[in-house]
């Protein structure tokens, strides 16, 4: 079967999010309600939150970051790691 019959390829990404101090827990709760298909966790270190998402295309991930993550008050920065295997 050719690739065109298989549908869009799934992409897997980790979005690493920095937030204002003491805002990680409320932001995780807010994002859990807005991004139901992702696993969202508080972490310690350079980043405060990790979002693990698998979707049908990079465009979905980019739109989710733009519309949900960046638009959330208290988010101060983010990086996206694309899983390649």
Protein Blocks (a to p, Z undefined) as FASTA:
>chain_A
ZZklnopadddddddddddehklmmmmmmmmmmmmmbccdddedjbfbdcddddebjklm
mmmmmmmmmmpghiabdcddddfZZ
